[in-house]
Amino acid sequence: MALPFSFTPLKDLKPYKNTWRIQGDKIGATVRKDHINKFEADLVPGTWKIISTFGLNLCTAYLRPSLIKYKISTRYDTTISPSGNVSDNHYLSFTSFDSILAGNLDKNLMLDVICQVVSSVGIKEITSRNNITRKKIKFEIRDTEDNRLSCTLWETYAEALDRAINESSDCMVMCFLRFVKQNSFKEKRYIENAFNSSILMINPQLPEMEAFQNILLADQLALTITNSGGKRVYNTSGSKSGLEFPLQMIADVLAETEVGKCRIACSISGIDTDWGWFYISCCKCNKKVDKEDPTVKLEDVKKPSKPRWRCETCNEWATLIEPKYKLHVHVWDKSGVTKVFFFDTWASKIVGVSAAEILNGSFEEIMDPNLIADQIKAVCGKTFQFLICIAGDNLSGARDSYKVANVWEGNKFMEIGNEESENTIDRISLTNSKQRKTESIHPTIDQSSTSKKQCSNHSTDFTEDKGDYPTKDLNEVISCEDVDHGKA
């Protein structure tokens, strides 16, 4: 009998495969709209459940509950079954007031805050332009070091807190706010409930609250109630060629504040092995399909088993399937580094062969992300010009890679300067353990600017070949000014 998979910490999950055994900490999860009726009764807050067979996707939502950038998603064959109590741990991660007030936290991260309410202006009704009336309460909270922070709650949260304040006999109201979001107004930082996702607990009987009260300043402070970017990118409609979009440097792309498209001229420095390089698609709708859970029942051991693939879009078992590219790569120019990804059309162009040819009839899941086909590795060190999409997910920081919408070819397109040269560049290493070899070639990027997004340090070690990729220095091959005047 095969041994079960070992447990993998949630922070180490990667979407290059679907077979994981996980435990501990917290991660966001979503239920598909057409699955709500099926799972609604099973998802009771505060209960332990066993979730089997689920998808793992990038969490691109405006807000996420933890530092983990992926989320669990239900599939057609997901099951949720009862479980005994595994732990009494609430997996809390309290955020200090200092870090919130400093404004240096990930703005998409929902926070846990424990506090004492020290003042309130009472509940108010706010009428919007659409004549919709909502209840709101503004109040001030403090931590154990007497740091003060403003907080706003809406609707049922506002009513609950206002009722607790009015009913308090000793004017001492302690709060535990979970999954709240950060905000600012006129450069003043505050927190508020994240729609209906937040949890408000008033004077809760929790060990964490007891510990908080024990170290709270012994001043018996009572509650007071008073009444009272870079170059602009263009979002041209009806465009097909992409040449009308401006050519940007990567540093300008990272500093962009508007949704749109632009061109970049860059070299590929490595394959992002956090992601698989292909997916299995339904030939009918071209959408991703999921493999049937391979669990075999004892009574079915003698029956021949043939893998089946479920298409959620068609809502049926796919009869015809094929592998397609979704290739994530690291790229650089003289101003900085970032990541882009290609779907099948453009990936096939730059690789030169289809995903089906590389797999040669195998549909097996990737188990070792570092085993990359030679045809794919061959794109590293080459220089291209891409049309990329700057989406809202990129601006919010939820996604750190940009979708490629065109690869230039022909007289003006495709690869720019792929010839051998006496000048060579070292392959960029984005790992924490290796020193970047290209610092002497590339100008240093000023990462201290608050208007520029930091590049994440993901490994590009994907091959045993440790040699350099010969190519002409991108700074010599092309410049933004040359390309815009048709010299490339």
VEXDREN-2710 file (C-alpha; in Angstrom, 1 decimal):
% VEXDREN-2710
k/r/px/py/pz
1/MET/0.0/0.0/0.0
2/ALA/1.4/3.4/-1.0
3/LEU/2.2/5.7/1.9
4/PRO/0.1/8.9/2.1
5/PHE/1.6/12.2/1.0
6/SER/3.4/14.1/3.8
7/PHE/1.8/17.3/5.0
8/THR/2.8/20.5/3.2
9/PRO/2.6/23.9/5.0
10/LEU/0.1/26.2/3.4
11/LYS/2.7/28.8/2.7
12/ASP/4.6/26.3/0.5
13/LEU/1.7/25.6/-1.8
14/LYS/2.3/26.1/-5.5
15/PRO/-0.2/25.8/-8.4
16/TYR/2.1/23.7/-10.6
17/LYS/0.2/20.6/-9.4
18/ASN/-3.1/19.7/-7.7
19/THR/-2.1/16.9/-5.4
20/TRP/-1.4/18.2/-1.9
21/ARG/-1.9/17.3/1.7
22/ILE/-2.1/20.4/3.8
23/GLN/-2.6/21.5/7.4
24/GLY/-2.2/24.5/9.7
25/ASP/-2.4/28.3/9.3
26/LYS/-5.1/30.1/7.2
27/ILE/-5.8/30.5/3.5
28/GLY/-8.6/32.1/1.5
29/ALA/-11.2/29.9/-0.1
30/THR/-13.9/30.5/-2.6
31/VAL/-17.0/28.5/-3.6
32/ARG/-18.2/28.7/-7.2
33/LYS/-21.6/30.3/-7.7
34/ASP/-23.1/27.1/-9.0
35/HIS/-21.7/25.2/-6.0
36/ILE/-23.2/27.4/-3.2
37/ASN/-26.3/25.4/-2.7
38/LYS/-24.3/22.2/-2.5
39/PHE/-21.8/23.4/0.2
40/GLU/-23.6/26.2/2.1
41/ALA/-25.0/23.9/4.8
42/ASP/-21.5/22.4/5.4
43/LEU/-19.6/25.6/5.8
44/VAL/-20.4/26.6/9.4
45/PRO/-18.0/29.1/11.0
46/GLY/-16.0/27.7/13.8
47/THR/-16.2/24.1/12.8
48/TRP/-13.5/21.8/11.4
49/LYS/-14.0/20.2/8.0
50/ILE/-12.2/17.9/5.7
51/ILE/-12.0/19.4/2.2
52/SER/-11.0/16.9/-0.5
53/THR/-10.2/17.6/-4.2
54/PHE/-10.0/21.3/-4.8
55/GLY/-8.3/23.7/-7.1
56/LEU/-5.5/26.2/-6.2
57/ASN/-5.6/29.6/-7.9
58/LEU/-4.0/32.9/-7.6
59/CYS/-5.9/35.2/-5.2
60/THR/-6.6/38.2/-7.3
61/ALA/-9.4/39.7/-5.2
62/TYR/-9.1/43.2/-3.8
63/LEU/-8.7/41.8/-0.3
64/ARG/-7.2/38.5/1.0
65/PRO/-7.2/37.0/4.5
66/SER/-3.5/36.0/4.7
67/LEU/-0.1/36.6/3.3
68/ILE/-0.5/33.4/1.1
69/LYS/-1.1/34.6/-2.4
70/TYR/-3.1/31.6/-3.5
71/LYS/-6.7/30.5/-2.7
72/ILE/-8.6/27.2/-2.6
73/SER/-11.4/26.9/-5.1
74/THR/-14.1/24.3/-5.3
75/ARG/-14.4/21.9/-8.2
76/TYR/-17.1/19.7/-9.5
77/ASP/-15.7/16.8/-7.4
78/THR/-14.9/18.7/-4.3
79/THR/-16.2/17.1/-1.1
80/ILE/-16.6/18.6/2.4
81/SER/-17.0/16.1/5.2
82/PRO/-17.2/16.4/9.0
83/SER/-14.1/16.3/11.2
84/GLY/-13.3/16.1/14.9
85/ASN/-11.8/19.1/16.6
86/VAL/-8.2/19.3/15.4
87/SER/-7.0/22.3/17.4
88/ASP/-8.2/25.2/19.5
89/ASN/-5.9/27.6/17.7
90/HIS/-7.7/30.5/16.2
91/TYR/-4.7/31.2/13.9
92/LEU/-4.7/34.9/14.9
93/SER/-2.0/37.3/13.6
94/PHE/-2.5/40.6/15.4
95/THR/-1.2/43.7/13.5
96/SER/0.6/46.4/15.5
97/PHE/-0.9/49.9/15.4
98/ASP/2.5/51.3/14.5
99/SER/2.7/49.4/11.2
100/ILE/-0.9/50.4/10.3
101/LEU/-0.2/54.1/11.0
102/ALA/3.1/53.9/9.0
103/GLY/1.2/52.8/5.9
104/ASN/3.8/50.3/4.9
105/LEU/1.6/47.1/4.9
106/ASP/0.2/45.3/1.9
107/LYS/-3.0/47.3/1.2
108/ASN/-4.8/44.1/0.1
109/LEU/-4.2/42.2/3.3
110/MET/-7.0/42.0/5.8
111/LEU/-5.9/42.5/9.4
112/ASP/-6.6/41.2/12.9
113/VAL/-6.7/43.9/15.6
114/ILE/-7.2/43.7/19.3
115/CYS/-8.0/46.9/21.1
116/GLN/-9.9/49.0/23.7
117/VAL/-12.5/51.5/22.5
118/VAL/-11.6/54.9/24.0
119/SER/-14.0/57.3/22.3
120/SER/-17.0/57.3/19.9
121/VAL/-19.1/60.0/18.1
122/GLY/-22.1/57.7/18.1
123/ILE/-24.0/56.1/15.2
124/LYS/-25.0/58.2/12.2
125/GLU/-27.0/57.6/9.0
126/ILE/-25.3/58.5/5.8
127/THR/-27.4/58.9/2.6
128/SER/-25.6/58.3/-0.7
129/ARG/-26.2/60.0/-4.1
130/ASN/-28.5/57.1/-5.0
131/ASN/-30.6/57.8/-1.9
132/ILE/-29.4/54.7/-0.1
133/THR/-29.1/55.2/3.6
134/ARG/-26.4/53.4/5.6
135/LYS/-25.5/53.4/9.3
136/LYS/-22.0/54.3/10.3
137/ILE/-20.0/54.7/13.5
138/LYS/-16.6/56.3/13.9
139/PHE/-14.6/55.6/17.0
140/GLU/-11.0/55.6/18.4
141/ILE/-9.2/52.6/19.7
142/ARG/-5.9/52.1/21.5
143/ASP/-3.4/49.3/22.0
144/THR/-1.3/48.3/25.1
145/GLU/1.2/51.1/24.4
146/ASP/-1.6/53.7/24.2
147/ASN/-1.2/54.2/20.4
148/ARG/-4.4/55.5/19.0
149/LEU/-6.1/54.5/15.7
150/SER/-9.3/55.6/14.1
151/CYS/-11.9/53.0/13.1
152/THR/-15.1/53.0/11.1
153/LEU/-17.8/50.4/11.1
154/TRP/-20.9/50.1/8.9
155/GLU/-24.4/48.7/9.1
156/THR/-24.8/45.7/11.4
157/TYR/-21.3/46.1/12.8
158/ALA/-22.0/49.8/13.7
159/GLU/-25.3/48.8/15.4
160/ALA/-23.6/46.1/17.4
161/LEU/-20.8/48.3/18.7
162/ASP/-23.1/51.2/19.4
163/ARG/-25.4/48.9/21.5
164/ALA/-22.4/47.6/23.4
165/ILE/-21.2/51.1/24.2
166/ASN/-24.6/52.2/25.5
167/GLU/-25.0/49.1/27.6
168/SER/-21.6/49.1/29.1
169/SER/-21.8/49.6/32.9
170/ASP/-18.1/50.4/33.5
171/CYS/-17.5/52.2/30.2
172/MET/-14.8/49.6/29.4
173/VAL/-15.3/48.1/25.9
174/MET/-12.8/45.7/24.5
175/CYS/-12.9/44.7/20.9
176/PHE/-11.5/42.0/18.7
177/LEU/-11.7/42.9/15.0
178/ARG/-10.8/40.2/12.5
179/PHE/-10.4/40.6/8.7
180/VAL/-10.7/44.4/8.6
181/LYS/-9.3/46.5/5.8
182/GLN/-7.0/49.5/5.8
183/ASN/-7.9/52.8/4.4
184/SER/-6.9/56.5/4.5
185/PHE/-8.5/59.9/4.1
186/LYS/-6.4/63.1/3.8
187/GLU/-3.3/61.1/4.6
188/LYS/-4.8/59.9/7.9
189/ARG/-4.8/56.1/8.3
190/TYR/-7.8/54.2/9.7
191/ILE/-9.4/50.7/9.5
192/GLU/-12.9/49.6/8.7
193/ASN/-14.9/46.4/8.2
194/ALA/-14.3/44.7/4.9
195/PHE/-17.9/44.5/3.7
196/ASN/-19.5/41.4/5.4
197/SER/-16.3/39.5/5.7
198/SER/-15.1/41.0/9.0
199/ILE/-15.7/39.6/12.4
200/LEU/-16.5/41.8/15.4
201/MET/-16.2/40.4/18.9
202/ILE/-17.0/42.6/21.9
203/ASN/-15.5/41.7/25.3
204/PRO/-14.8/38.1/24.1
205/GLN/-13.8/35.4/26.5
206/LEU/-10.6/34.4/24.7
207/PRO/-7.1/33.8/26.0
208/GLU/-5.8/36.5/23.7
209/MET/-8.2/39.1/25.1
210/GLU/-7.3/38.1/28.7
211/ALA/-3.6/38.5/27.9
212/PHE/-4.3/41.9/26.3
213/GLN/-6.2/43.2/29.3
214/ASN/-3.5/42.0/31.7
215/ILE/-0.8/44.2/30.0
216/LEU/-3.1/47.1/29.1
217/LEU/-2.0/50.3/30.8
218/ALA/-3.4/50.4/34.3
219/ASP/-4.9/53.9/34.0
220/GLN/-8.5/52.7/34.0
221/LEU/-9.2/54.9/30.9
222/ALA/-12.9/55.1/30.5
223/LEU/-14.8/55.4/27.2
224/THR/-15.7/58.9/26.1
225/ILE/-18.8/59.4/24.0
226/THR/-19.3/62.6/22.0
227/ASN/-22.3/63.5/19.8
228/SER/-21.6/65.3/17.5
229/GLY/3.0/57.7/-12.0
230/GLY/5.2/57.2/-14.9
231/LYS/4.3/57.7/-18.5
232/ARG/0.7/57.2/-19.3
233/VAL/-0.5/54.0/-21.0
234/TYR/-3.3/54.0/-23.4
235/ASN/-6.4/51.8/-23.5
236/THR/-7.1/52.1/-27.3
237/SER/-10.3/50.4/-28.4
238/GLY/-10.5/48.4/-31.6
239/SER/-6.7/48.0/-31.8
240/LYS/-5.3/44.9/-33.5
241/SER/-1.7/45.6/-34.3
242/GLY/-0.6/47.0/-30.9
243/LEU/2.0/49.4/-32.5
244/GLU/0.0/52.4/-31.4
245/PHE/0.7/51.6/-27.7
246/PRO/3.8/53.3/-26.2
247/LEU/7.1/51.5/-25.7
248/GLN/7.9/51.6/-22.0
249/MET/10.7/50.6/-19.7
250/ILE/10.0/47.9/-17.1
251/ALA/10.5/50.5/-14.3
252/ASP/7.8/52.6/-15.8
253/VAL/5.5/49.6/-16.0
254/LEU/6.0/48.8/-12.3
255/ALA/5.3/52.4/-11.4
256/GLU/2.1/52.6/-13.5
257/THR/-1.1/53.6/-11.8
258/GLU/-3.7/53.1/-14.7
259/VAL/-5.1/50.1/-16.4
260/GLY/-4.1/49.8/-20.0
261/LYS/-1.5/48.3/-22.4
262/CYS/2.0/49.1/-23.5
263/ARG/5.0/47.5/-25.3
264/ILE/8.2/46.4/-23.6
265/ALA/11.5/45.4/-25.2
266/CYS/13.2/42.8/-22.9
267/SER/15.2/39.7/-22.6
268/ILE/13.9/36.4/-21.0
269/SER/16.1/35.5/-18.0
270/GLY/14.4/32.4/-16.6
271/ILE/11.3/30.2/-16.3
272/ASP/9.1/30.8/-13.3
273/THR/8.8/27.3/-11.8
274/ASP/6.2/28.3/-9.3
275/TRP/3.7/27.7/-12.1
276/GLY/3.3/24.8/-14.4
277/TRP/4.0/25.5/-18.1
278/PHE/0.9/23.8/-19.5
279/TYR/-2.7/22.9/-18.7
280/ILE/-5.2/20.4/-20.2
281/SER/-8.0/22.1/-22.1
282/CYS/-11.4/21.1/-23.5
283/CYS/-11.3/21.1/-27.3
284/LYS/-14.9/22.3/-27.4
285/CYS/-14.5/25.5/-25.4
286/ASN/-10.7/25.8/-25.0
287/LYS/-11.1/26.2/-21.2
288/LYS/-9.2/24.2/-18.5
289/VAL/-10.4/20.8/-17.5
290/ASP/-9.9/19.0/-14.2
291/LYS/-8.8/15.3/-13.9
292/GLU/-11.2/13.0/-12.1
293/ASP/-10.1/12.1/-8.5
294/PRO/-8.0/9.0/-8.9
295/THR/-9.3/7.4/-5.7
296/VAL/-10.2/3.8/-6.4
297/LYS/-12.9/2.0/-4.4
298/LEU/-12.2/-1.6/-3.3
299/GLU/-15.1/-3.0/-5.4
300/ASP/-13.7/-1.3/-8.5
301/VAL/-10.2/-2.8/-8.3
302/LYS/-10.9/-5.4/-11.0
303/LYS/-12.6/-2.9/-13.3
304/PRO/-10.5/-1.2/-16.0
305/SER/-10.0/2.5/-15.1
306/LYS/-9.7/5.2/-17.7
307/PRO/-9.0/8.8/-16.6
308/ARG/-11.8/11.3/-17.2
309/TRP/-11.6/15.0/-17.4
310/ARG/-14.3/17.4/-16.3
311/CYS/-15.1/20.7/-18.0
312/GLU/-16.8/23.1/-15.7
313/THR/-17.6/25.5/-18.5
314/CYS/-19.4/22.9/-20.6
315/ASN/-20.7/21.2/-17.4
316/GLU/-19.9/17.8/-18.7
317/TRP/-17.1/15.2/-19.1
318/ALA/-14.8/16.3/-21.9
319/THR/-14.6/13.9/-24.8
320/LEU/-11.7/15.6/-26.6
321/ILE/-8.8/17.3/-24.7
322/GLU/-5.4/18.7/-25.6
323/PRO/-2.5/20.3/-23.7
324/LYS/-1.9/24.0/-24.1
325/TYR/0.8/26.4/-22.9
326/LYS/0.5/28.8/-20.0
327/LEU/4.1/29.8/-19.7
328/HIS/5.4/32.2/-17.0
329/VAL/8.9/33.7/-17.4
330/HIS/11.1/36.3/-15.8
331/VAL/12.2/39.2/-18.1
332/TRP/14.5/42.2/-17.7
333/ASP/15.6/45.4/-19.4
334/LYS/18.2/48.0/-18.3
335/SER/15.7/49.6/-15.9
336/GLY/14.5/46.5/-14.0
337/VAL/13.0/43.0/-13.8
338/THR/9.4/41.7/-13.8
339/LYS/7.4/38.6/-14.9
340/VAL/5.1/38.0/-17.9
341/PHE/3.0/35.0/-18.9
342/PHE/1.9/33.7/-22.3
343/PHE/-1.1/31.6/-23.3
344/ASP/-0.9/29.0/-26.0
345/THR/-0.8/31.2/-29.2
346/TRP/2.1/33.4/-28.2
347/ALA/4.0/30.7/-26.2
348/SER/3.9/28.4/-29.3
349/LYS/5.5/31.2/-31.4
350/ILE/8.4/31.8/-29.1
351/VAL/9.1/28.2/-28.2
352/GLY/8.7/27.0/-31.8
353/VAL/6.8/23.7/-31.0
354/SER/3.4/23.0/-29.5
355/ALA/2.8/21.8/-25.9
356/ALA/1.4/18.5/-27.3
357/GLU/4.6/17.8/-29.2
358/ILE/6.7/18.3/-26.1
359/LEU/4.4/16.1/-23.9
360/ASN/4.2/13.4/-26.6
361/GLY/0.9/12.1/-25.5
362/SER/1.5/12.3/-21.8
363/PHE/-1.1/14.1/-19.6
364/GLU/0.6/13.4/-16.3
365/GLU/0.7/16.2/-13.7
366/ILE/4.0/18.0/-13.1
367/MET/5.7/16.5/-10.0
368/ASP/9.1/18.2/-10.3
369/PRO/8.8/21.8/-11.5
370/ASN/12.5/22.1/-12.3
371/LEU/12.3/19.5/-15.1
372/ILE/11.7/21.8/-18.1
373/ALA/12.0/20.7/-21.7
374/ASP/15.0/21.9/-23.7
375/GLN/12.8/23.6/-26.2
376/ILE/11.3/25.8/-23.5
377/LYS/14.7/26.5/-21.8
378/ALA/16.0/27.6/-25.2
379/VAL/14.0/30.9/-25.0
380/CYS/16.1/32.1/-22.1
381/GLY/18.6/34.7/-23.1
382/LYS/16.6/35.8/-26.1
383/THR/15.3/39.3/-26.7
384/PHE/11.7/40.1/-27.7
385/GLN/9.2/42.9/-27.8
386/PHE/5.9/42.2/-26.1
387/LEU/2.6/44.0/-25.9
388/ILE/1.5/43.5/-22.3
389/CYS/-1.7/44.2/-20.4
390/ILE/-1.6/46.2/-17.2
391/ALA/-4.7/45.0/-15.3
392/GLY/-6.3/46.0/-12.1
393/ASP/-4.8/43.0/-10.4
394/ASN/-1.3/44.3/-11.3
395/LEU/-2.0/47.7/-9.9
396/SER/-3.4/46.4/-6.6
397/GLY/-0.4/44.1/-6.2
398/ALA/-2.5/40.9/-6.3
399/ARG/-0.7/39.7/-9.4
400/ASP/3.0/40.3/-10.1
401/SER/3.1/39.1/-13.7
402/TYR/1.7/40.7/-16.8
403/LYS/-0.3/39.0/-19.6
404/VAL/1.3/39.1/-23.0
405/ALA/-1.2/40.2/-25.7
406/ASN/1.2/40.2/-28.7
407/VAL/4.6/39.0/-29.7
408/TRP/6.2/41.0/-32.5
409/GLU/7.2/39.2/-35.6
410/GLY/7.9/39.8/-39.3
411/ASN/9.7/43.0/-40.3
412/LYS/8.8/44.9/-37.2
413/PHE/7.9/42.0/-34.8
414/MET/9.2/38.9/-33.1
415/GLU/12.8/38.6/-31.9
416/ILE/14.9/41.7/-31.9
417/GLY/18.6/41.0/-31.9
418/ASN/19.0/37.2/-31.3
419/GLU/22.5/37.0/-33.0
420/GLU/25.6/35.9/-31.2
421/SER/27.9/38.6/-29.8
422/GLU/31.2/39.0/-28.1
423/ASN/29.3/40.7/-25.3
424/THR/27.4/38.3/-23.2
425/ILE/25.2/38.7/-20.2
426/ASP/24.8/36.5/-17.2
427/ARG/21.5/34.9/-16.6
428/ILE/19.7/36.8/-13.9
429/SER/19.3/34.9/-10.6
430/LEU/16.4/36.1/-8.5
431/THR/17.0/33.8/-5.6
432/ASN/17.9/35.1/-2.2
433/SER/20.8/32.8/-1.9
434/LYS/22.7/34.0/-5.0
435/GLN/24.2/37.4/-5.7
436/ARG/22.9/39.1/-8.8
437/LYS/25.7/38.9/-11.4
438/THR/24.3/41.5/-13.7
439/GLU/24.7/44.5/-11.4
440/SER/27.8/45.7/-13.2
441/ILE/25.9/45.6/-16.5
442/HIS/22.5/47.0/-15.5
443/PRO/21.9/50.4/-13.9
444/THR/20.7/50.1/-10.4
445/ILE/17.0/50.7/-9.9
446/ASP/15.9/53.0/-7.1
447/GLN/13.7/50.7/-5.1
448/SER/13.3/53.3/-2.3
449/SER/10.7/55.2/-4.3
450/THR/7.2/54.7/-2.9
451/SER/5.8/55.0/-6.4
452/LYS/7.5/51.8/-7.6
453/LYS/6.4/48.3/-6.9
454/GLN/9.0/45.9/-5.6
455/CYS/9.9/42.9/-7.7
456/SER/9.4/39.6/-5.8
457/ASN/12.3/37.2/-5.4
458/HIS/11.2/34.0/-7.0
459/SER/13.7/31.4/-8.1
460/THR/14.5/30.9/-11.7
461/ASP/16.7/27.9/-11.2
462/PHE/15.1/25.6/-13.7
463/THR/18.0/23.7/-15.4
464/GLU/21.2/21.9/-14.5
465/ASP/23.0/24.0/-17.1
466/LYS/24.7/26.7/-15.1
467/GLY/26.4/28.4/-18.1
468/ASP/25.6/31.9/-19.4
469/TYR/23.2/32.5/-22.3
470/PRO/25.1/34.2/-25.2
471/THR/23.2/37.2/-26.5
472/LYS/23.8/40.8/-27.3
473/ASP/23.4/43.3/-24.5
474/LEU/19.8/44.6/-24.7
475/ASN/21.1/48.1/-24.0
476/GLU/23.1/47.9/-27.2
477/VAL/20.4/46.1/-29.3
478/ILE/17.5/48.4/-28.8
479/SER/16.4/51.6/-27.0
480/CYS/12.9/53.0/-26.6
481/GLU/13.7/55.9/-28.9
482/ASP/15.1/53.7/-31.7
483/VAL/12.1/51.4/-31.7
484/ASP/9.6/54.3/-31.7
485/HIS/11.3/55.6/-34.8
486/GLY/11.3/52.3/-36.6
487/LYS/15.1/51.7/-36.3
488/ALA/14.7/48.3/-34.6
END
